[in-house]
Amino acid sequence: MVWDEQGVRVADVSPAQALARATAVGGRVADLVRREPRGDDQTCSWELVVTLNGSPEDRAAAGWIIADEIMRERTGGRPRSYGKWREATLNGVKLTGKDHVLVEHFAKPVFEAAAAKKKHNHGLAGYVGEWLWYLLTRDLPEDPARAVEILGPPKAAVNDGGGDGLIVYREDGTARGFSFRLWEMKKYTGKANRPDGAIYKGWTQLSTKGATYLGMLSWGDKLLADDTREFVGSLSEQWVDEEESAGGGVSVALNTTAIPAKAFHLAHEHFTTHKHPGALQGLVVAIDDLESFAHEVRKYVWTAL
């Protein structure tokens, strides 16, 4: 392990080494975790996702995958921005001139701010938590009976307004032929295994602002099938009317030392509107040290800058 410029411990694994390990295990964060269903006897069932082990190589592999996915998404995969960033990063060299200026503009909304702040930057850990939710959700095994129609990546910055995550499913045999779940992401960096406060905030935020978040979405620039466009045009209506097509979810990223024995058992008391079966869902993503892992992601993003 080494220490970054903010005094946070990060693995001494180069981007090229991290890529090699990531490729060897399958190239996805989902290949580096185990998933455990929990709370089947609760109104809100949940899933625990925990890293397979704390080895520096696997940790670095997961960090590289997230950094690479973030930069690919931010740049649209353009050769001059994403391509040059990736090449320079893997070769351990710094970009210069206009290439540096260009790539820095894609990276700095989250990662330059993290570099400028003191140790324990909470925005950075929260942002990485959002990407963990997205990648773990995106790479779930396909379910033909409930195919993912829309799954958007996280916002450009963790403090941007609006909802944190939305997934739309195509479900034949249901009243509308679709369903959706609006997700709120939280992080908990405390040492005790009591993330109850973070979970509570997630549910109350959905309860008070869910319809507003859905109303902020715009689909004008999306190429959607006619029936999909009709469905997503009425998400706020479905939410307010508490239709069975609408659901809420809360995801919490935390340290493995803080994995709760019980969680989401009070969700129905904090989010009281949607009562149909399956309306509520929880997720706990455990990393051996969430804050330092987030800085590891930042290290890879910023290597060429």
Secondary structure, DSSP 8 states (H G I E B T S, - for coil): -EE-TTS-EE----HHHHHHHHHHHTSSGGGGEEEEEE-TTSSSEEEEEEES---HHHHHHHHHHHHHHHHHHHHTT-IIIIIHHHHHHHHT----HHHHHHHHHHHTTTHHHHHHS-SS-HHHHHHHHHHHHHHHHHTS---GGGEEEEE----SSTTSSS-SEEEEEE-TTSSSSEEEEEEEEEEE--SSS-THHHHHHHHHHHHHHHHHHHHT---TTS---HHHHHHHTTHHHHHHTT-TTEEEEEEEEEEGGG--SS-STTHHHHS-S--STT-EEEEEEEETTHHHHHHHHHHHHHTT-
